[in-house]
Amino acid sequence: MKWDEVRKTYTNTFVKIQILDSHLEGNNKIIDDMAIIKAIDDNKSATKELMNCSEGTVVYHTANENIIIEVKNIRAYRGRI
């Protein structure tokens, strides 16, 4: 399902989605295709669902025109250098 279709079906609400296809543009992950897991009514429930998301699932609000996730490359070193 495309983001435009999701926004038309679920207006002004949070949705939990499974990412099916995406691509990178610089530091941004652009979601091309997704499957709806469920709609979420309130902010508190949306935050709880987001904290429990596994890899490949996100919670996003349909008020956003595009679904873009900023990717941060965090490099950590352990031990002595």
NUDRENMAR-250717 format. One record per residue (C-alpha): residue in three letters; residue number from 1; z, y, x. Coordinates in steps of 0.02 Angstrom, whole numbers. Layout:
BEGIN
['Ala' NUM [Z Y X]]
...
This chain:
BEGIN
['Met' 1 [0 0 0]]
['Lys' 2 [-40 175 65]]
['Trp' 3 [86 318 67]]
['Asp' 4 [-12 419 -63]]
['Glu' 5 [1 273 -185]]
['Val' 6 [188 256 -151]]
['Arg' 7 [215 442 -183]]
['Lys' 8 [121 433 -350]]
['Thr' 9 [216 278 -407]]
['Tyr' 10 [390 329 -347]]
['Thr' 11 [403 518 -367]]
['Asn' 12 [546 613 -286]]
['Thr' 13 [651 463 -235]]
['Phe' 14 [698 362 -82]]
['Val' 15 [604 199 -49]]
['Lys' 16 [642 58 70]]
['Ile' 17 [481 -4 147]]
['Gln' 18 [419 -143 260]]
['Ile' 19 [295 -77 389]]
['Leu' 20 [139 -185 387]]
['Asp' 21 [24 -79 498]]
['Ser' 22 [50 74 607]]
['His' 23 [-18 164 759]]
['Leu' 24 [49 285 891]]
['Glu' 25 [-8 464 917]]
['Gly' 26 [90 534 1062]]
['Asn' 27 [274 515 1020]]
['Asn' 28 [242 486 835]]
['Lys' 29 [223 320 745]]
['Ile' 30 [104 343 599]]
['Ile' 31 [128 214 460]]
['Asp' 32 [-40 159 390]]
['Asp' 33 [6 16 273]]
['Met' 34 [172 -34 195]]
['Ala' 35 [255 -144 64]]
['Ile' 36 [389 -76 -52]]
['Ile' 37 [553 -171 -43]]
['Lys' 38 [644 -63 -171]]
['Ala' 39 [671 112 -238]]
['Ile' 40 [840 194 -204]]
['Asp' 41 [914 320 -325]]
['Asp' 42 [1044 419 -227]]
['Asn' 43 [1075 487 -52]]
['Lys' 44 [1229 382 -17]]
['Ser' 45 [1141 219 -58]]
['Ala' 46 [988 273 42]]
['Thr' 47 [1096 307 195]]
['Lys' 48 [1182 138 177]]
['Glu' 49 [1014 49 163]]
['Leu' 50 [946 144 315]]
['Met' 51 [1095 92 421]]
['Asn' 52 [1063 -91 374]]
['Cys' 53 [875 -87 408]]
['Ser' 54 [805 -213 529]]
['Glu' 55 [654 -191 642]]
['Gly' 56 [501 -145 540]]
['Thr' 57 [593 -78 388]]
['Val' 58 [635 105 351]]
['Val' 59 [701 213 210]]
['Tyr' 60 [597 368 175]]
['His' 61 [591 501 38]]
['Thr' 62 [431 521 -62]]
['Ala' 63 [443 712 -56]]
['Asn' 64 [370 699 120]]
['Glu' 65 [180 716 123]]
['Asn' 66 [159 598 271]]
['Ile' 67 [261 456 339]]
['Ile' 68 [285 489 524]]
['Ile' 69 [425 421 633]]
['Glu' 70 [466 504 799]]
['Val' 71 [478 376 939]]
['Lys' 72 [599 414 1080]]
['Asn' 73 [584 322 1244]]
['Ile' 74 [761 303 1308]]
['Arg' 75 [775 226 1479]]
['Ala' 76 [945 172 1538]]
['Tyr' 77 [991 99 1705]]
['Arg' 78 [1138 -15 1734]]
['Gly' 79 [1223 -44 1899]]
['Arg' 80 [1195 45 2065]]
['Ile' 81 [1034 126 2114]]
